[in-house]
C-alpha cells in the first residue's frame, strides 16, 4: 500500500514538473516572438557580411555620378515602403524597422546637416534620446538601459509613422570596368517627416537623419512587401526593392562643387524639368552609347529618319496647298465660292490624289537634281570672254 502511494506521488510530481516546463517553454517562445516582432531577428556578423553590398574598388571605376532623389510614398510602387501604417501580422514598414532598431541600440544614424552634405563619421552620429526629443516622440527607458548602452521603448502611434511620406536617397551611378556596365547603387536614405504649417497651411518636409543602407540590409531582407495590387503574394523584400531599383523618384540634386540643389541652379520651372529629364536620359542611355550599333540597326534608324522626313514634307505641302485654296476662295464672289465648294466636295478624292502625286513628283525632281560640274562652269566662263573680244 505504501509502495502504491509512493508511485502515485512520484507520478503527480513528474506530471507537475512537465506541465511547468511546458508553460515555461511556451512563455519563452512567446517572449522570443515578441522580441522578433519588435526588433527583428538578431543579426550575426556573417549575416551582415552576406547582405552587405560592397563598393567597387577605385581602380575598377572609370566614371561615377552621385544623384539625390526624392521618393514620394504616395505615388506608384513607392507605397510599398509606407504600408502598413501600423505594424500588423504582415509585418512593419521601413520606418518602423529603423525606429525599432534605434530604440534597441542596434543601429547608428547620422545628422542631416543644414547645407545638405552627409558625413558618415562618429562625430556626426545622432544620440537617440536627443533625436526623439527633437521630433516630439514620446518614449521611456527600457529595462537594462545604461549610460553606455541606452535602450528605449515607445508606442507605435507615438513615432508618427503615418507622417513620413517621403525619403531622400543617395544614389551612385558607377561604371565598372570589370563588368563594362553602368549600375546604380543606393548608399543611404533619409526619412522625411511631413507636417502642415500652422500659418501657411502648406506641407513642410523635415529631414530626420541619414542611415546607411548596408547597416539595415539584413533587417530589410526579412520583411517582404506587396508591390502590386493584382498579386497579393509578397514576392519581394524591402532589400530587393532597393537592389532592383523598383522605386521611382525625381532628381533633386547632383553632386557639384557649389553643393547646390537643382532648384537653385535652375529656378525656372521649365528649365528645372528639362535638367531633370536630361540627367535621367543621360544615365539611362550611358551603356547604350558606349558601343557602336550593328549595321542592321543603323540602317533601320536611317530608314525611320527618312520616313519621318518624308511625312513631315508631305504635311507641309498639304498645309501650303490648303492656305492657297483659302486665299483663292476669298478672292472669288459669293456665288463662285458655293460652286467651288460643291466641286471640291465632289472631287475630294481627285484633289487628294493629285496633291500626293505632286508631292511625289517634287520629291523625285529634288532627287534627280544634280549640281553642275566644274568643267561646265569653266567652259561657260571662257565662252563669255571670247564673245566680249568679238
C-alpha positions in Angstrom: 0.0 0.0 0.0 2.8 2.4 0.9 4.6 1.5 -2.4 1.4 2.4 -4.4 1.2 5.7 -2.6 4.8 6.5 -3.3 4.4 5.6 -7.0 1.3 7.8 -7.3 3.1 10.7 -5.6 6.1 10.4 -7.9 3.8 10.4 -11.0 2.0 13.5 -9.7 5.3 15.3 -9.1 6.6 14.4 -12.6 3.3 15.5 -14.2 3.5 18.8 -12.4 7.1 19.3 -13.4 6.2 18.5 -17.0 3.4 21.0 -17.1 5.5 23.6 -15.5 8.3 23.1 -18.1 5.8 23.3 -20.9 4.4 26.5 -19.6 7.9 27.9 -19.2 8.8 26.9 -22.7 5.7 28.4 -24.1 6.2 31.7 -22.3 9.8 31.8 -23.6 8.6 31.2 -27.2 6.1 34.0 -26.8 8.7 36.3 -25.5 11.0 35.4 -28.3 8.3 36.0 -30.9 7.6 39.4 -29.3 11.2 40.4 -29.4 11.4 39.2 -33.0 8.3 41.3 -33.9 9.6 44.4 -32.2 13.2 44.5 -33.1 13.7 41.8 -35.7 15.9 38.7 -35.6 19.3 39.1 -34.1 21.8 39.5 -36.9 25.2 37.9 -36.8 28.4 39.3 -38.4 28.2 36.6 -41.0 24.7 37.6 -42.0 25.7 41.2 -42.0 28.6 40.4 -44.4 26.3 38.3 -46.6 23.8 41.1 -47.2 26.3 43.9 -47.4 26.7 45.4 -50.9 30.4 46.1 -51.3 31.6 49.2 -53.0 33.6 48.6 -56.2 37.4 49.3 -55.9 38.6 52.7 -57.1 40.9 51.1 -59.6 37.8 49.5 -61.3 35.8 52.7 -61.5 36.2 55.0 -64.6 33.1 57.2 -64.1 30.6 57.9 -61.3 27.7 60.2 -60.8 26.1 60.9 -57.4 22.4 61.6 -57.6 20.0 62.7 -54.8 16.4 61.7 -55.3 13.1 62.4 -53.5 10.8 59.3 -53.2 7.2 60.2 -52.7 5.5 57.3 -50.9 2.0 58.3 -52.1 2.9 57.5 -55.7 3.2 54.3 -57.6 5.1 51.4 -56.2 6.7 53.6 -53.6 3.7 52.9 -51.4 5.3 49.5 -50.6 7.6 51.4 -48.2 4.7 53.1 -46.4 2.1 50.3 -45.8 1.2 49.0 -43.3 0.9 52.3 -41.5 0.8 50.5 -38.2 2.6 47.1 -37.8 0.4 44.1 -38.0 0.6 40.4 -38.8 2.0 41.2 -42.3 5.0 43.0 -40.7 6.1 46.6 -40.5 7.1 49.3 -42.9 10.6 50.6 -43.4 10.3 53.5 -41.0 9.2 51.2 -38.1 12.0 48.9 -38.8 14.5 51.7 -38.5 13.0 53.2 -35.3 12.8 49.9 -33.5 16.5 49.2 -34.3 17.3 52.7 -32.9 15.4 52.0 -29.7 17.3 48.7 -29.2 20.6 50.5 -29.9 21.3 48.2 -32.9 21.7 50.9 -35.5 23.7 54.1 -36.0 22.3 57.1 -37.8 23.9 60.4 -38.8 22.9 64.1 -38.7 21.2 65.7 -41.7 23.3 68.8 -41.9 21.7 72.1 -42.9 23.9 72.5 -46.0 22.7 69.1 -47.3 26.1 67.4 -47.0 26.3 63.9 -45.4 29.1 62.9 -43.1 29.1 59.3 -42.0 31.6 59.6 -39.2 31.4 59.1 -35.5 31.5 62.9 -35.0 28.1 63.2 -36.6 26.3 60.2 -35.1 22.9 61.1 -33.6 22.0 60.3 -30.0 18.7 58.5 -30.0 17.3 60.3 -26.9 18.1 63.7 -28.4 16.5 62.6 -31.7 13.3 61.6 -30.0 13.2 64.9 -28.1 13.8 66.9 -31.3 10.9 65.4 -33.2 8.5 65.1 -30.2 8.5 61.4 -29.9 7.3 60.1 -26.5 9.5 57.3 -25.1 10.6 55.6 -21.9 13.8 54.0 -20.9 13.7 50.2 -21.2 14.9 47.7 -18.6 18.6 47.2 -18.6 19.3 50.6 -20.1 22.7 52.1 -19.1 24.6 55.2 -20.0 26.8 53.4 -22.4 24.0 51.2 -23.8 20.8 53.3 -23.7 17.6 51.4 -24.5 14.2 52.9 -25.2 10.6 51.9 -25.5 7.7 53.7 -27.3 4.2 53.0 -28.5 3.8 52.6 -32.3 1.4 55.5 -32.5 3.9 57.9 -30.8 6.5 57.8 -33.6 4.0 59.1 -36.2 4.9 56.8 -38.9 1.9 58.0 -41.0 3.6 61.4 -41.3 6.8 60.0 -43.0 5.6 60.4 -46.6 8.9 60.9 -48.3 12.5 59.6 -48.4 15.7 61.2 -49.7 18.1 58.7 -51.1 21.7 59.0 -52.3 22.1 57.0 -55.5 25.5 56.3 -57.0 25.8 55.5 -60.7 29.1 53.8 -61.3 30.7 52.4 -64.4 32.7 49.3 -63.6 35.4 48.3 -66.0 35.3 44.7 -64.8 31.7 44.2 -66.0 31.6 47.1 -68.5 28.3 48.1 -67.1 26.8 51.2 -65.5 24.9 50.2 -62.4 23.1 52.3 -59.8 23.6 51.6 -56.1 21.7 53.2 -53.2 24.2 54.3 -50.5 22.0 55.9 -47.8 18.4 57.1 -47.2 16.8 59.8 -45.0 13.2 59.7 -43.8 11.4 63.0 -44.2 8.6 63.9 -41.7 5.8 65.9 -43.5 3.9 68.3 -41.3 1.4 71.0 -42.1 2.4 74.6 -41.2 0.0 76.3 -38.8 0.2 79.7 -40.6 0.5 78.9 -44.3 -1.3 75.6 -44.3 1.3 74.1 -46.6 3.0 70.8 -46.1 6.6 71.2 -44.9 9.3 68.5 -45.0 11.7 67.9 -42.1 14.5 65.5 -42.9 15.3 63.4 -39.8 18.6 61.6 -40.2 20.8 59.7 -42.6 21.1 55.9 -42.3 23.5 53.8 -44.4 21.6 51.1 -46.3 24.2 48.4 -45.7 23.6 48.7 -41.9 19.9 47.8 -42.3 20.0 45.4 -45.3 19.8 42.2 -43.2 16.7 43.5 -41.5 15.1 44.7 -44.7 15.7 41.3 -46.3 13.5 39.7 -43.7 10.5 42.0 -44.4 8.5 41.2 -47.6 6.2 43.8 -49.2 3.4 43.9 -51.8 4.5 45.6 -55.0 1.3 45.0 -57.0 -2.4 45.2 -56.1 -3.2 42.5 -58.6 -0.9 40.0 -56.9 -1.4 39.6 -53.2 1.7 37.4 -52.8 4.6 39.3 -51.2 7.4 38.2 -53.5 10.0 40.9 -52.9 11.7 42.1 -49.8 12.5 45.7 -49.0 16.1 45.0 -49.8 15.1 43.7 -53.2 13.0 46.9 -53.7 16.2 49.0 -53.5 18.6 46.5 -55.2 16.4 46.1 -58.2 15.6 49.9 -58.3 11.9 49.3 -58.2 11.3 52.8 -56.7 10.6 55.9 -58.7 11.8 59.4 -57.6 12.6 62.7 -59.1 16.2 64.0 -59.1 16.6 66.9 -56.7 20.3 67.3 -56.7 23.6 66.1 -58.3 26.9 66.3 -56.5 28.6 69.6 -57.6 31.4 71.9 -56.4 29.0 74.5 -55.1 26.8 71.9 -53.4 23.6 73.5 -54.7 20.3 71.6 -55.5 18.8 71.8 -58.9 16.2 74.3 -57.8 18.9 76.9 -57.1 20.7 76.1 -60.3 17.6 76.2 -62.4 15.0 78.5 -60.8 12.6 78.4 -63.8 10.2 75.5 -63.7 10.6 74.6 -67.4 14.4 74.7 -67.1 14.3 72.6 -63.9 12.2 69.9 -65.5 14.4 69.9 -68.6 17.6 69.5 -66.4 15.9 66.5 -64.6 15.0 64.8 -67.9 18.4 65.4 -69.5 20.2 63.9 -66.5 17.9 60.9 -66.3 18.2 60.3 -70.1 22.0 60.5 -69.9 22.2 58.0 -67.1 19.7 55.5 -68.7 21.5 55.7 -72.1 25.1 55.6 -70.9 25.5 51.8 -71.5 23.9 52.1 -74.9 26.1 55.0 -76.1 29.4 53.1 -75.2 29.1 50.7 -78.1 28.8 51.0 -81.9 25.4 49.7 -83.0 25.4 46.9 -85.7 24.8 47.7 -89.4 21.2 46.5 -89.3 20.3 48.8 -86.5 22.0 51.8 -88.3 20.0 51.0 -91.5 16.8 50.8 -89.5 17.5 54.1 -87.9 18.2 55.7 -91.3 15.0 54.3 -92.8 13.0 55.6 -89.9 14.5 59.0 -90.2 13.9 59.1 -93.9 10.2 58.1 -93.4 9.7 60.7 -90.8 11.3 63.4 -93.0 9.0 62.4 -96.0 5.9 62.5 -93.8 6.9 66.0 -92.5 7.4 67.3 -96.1 4.0 65.9 -97.2 2.3 67.5 -94.2 4.0 70.8 -95.0 2.9 70.7 -98.7 -0.6 69.9 -97.7 -0.7 72.8 -95.3 0.6 75.2 -98.0 -1.9 74.0 -100.6 -4.7 74.4 -98.1 -3.5 78.0 -97.5 -3.5 78.7 -101.2 -7.1 77.3 -101.6 -8.3 79.6 -98.8 -6.7 82.7 -100.4 -8.4 81.8 -103.8 -11.8 81.4 -102.1 -11.5 84.8 -100.5 -10.9 86.4 -103.9 -13.9 84.9 -105.6 -17.5 86.2 -105.4 -20.1 84.5 -103.1 -21.7 82.6 -106.0 -18.4 81.2 -107.2 -17.5 80.2 -103.7 -20.5 78.0 -103.4 -19.8 76.4 -106.8 -16.2 75.8 -105.9 -17.2 74.3 -102.6 -19.6 71.9 -104.3 -17.0 70.9 -106.9 -14.4 70.4 -104.1 -16.7 68.1 -102.2 -17.4 66.1 -105.3 -13.7 65.8 -106.3 -12.2 65.3 -102.9 -10.6 62.1 -103.8 -9.2 63.5 -107.0 -7.6 66.5 -105.2 -6.1 64.3 -102.6 -4.6 62.0 -105.3 -3.3 65.0 -107.3 -1.7 66.5 -104.2 0.0 63.2 -103.3 1.2 62.8 -106.9 2.5 66.3 -106.9 4.4 65.6 -103.7 6.0 62.5 -105.3 6.9 64.4 -108.5 8.5 67.2 -106.5 10.4 64.7 -104.4 11.7 62.8 -107.5 12.8 66.1 -109.1 14.7 67.0 -105.9 16.5 63.6 -106.1 17.2 63.9 -109.8 18.5 67.5 -109.5 22.4 67.4 -109.5 24.9 70.3 -109.2 26.7 71.4 -112.3 30.1 70.0 -112.8 33.2 72.2 -112.6 34.0 71.8 -116.3 30.7 73.3 -117.3 31.3 76.4 -115.2 34.8 76.8 -116.7 33.6 76.4 -120.3 30.8 79.0 -119.8 33.3 81.4 -118.4 35.7 81.0 -121.4 32.8 81.4 -123.9 31.7 84.7 -122.3 35.3 86.1 -122.6 35.5 85.3 -126.3 32.2 86.9 -127.0 33.4 90.1 -125.4 36.5 90.2 -127.6 34.4 89.9 -130.7 
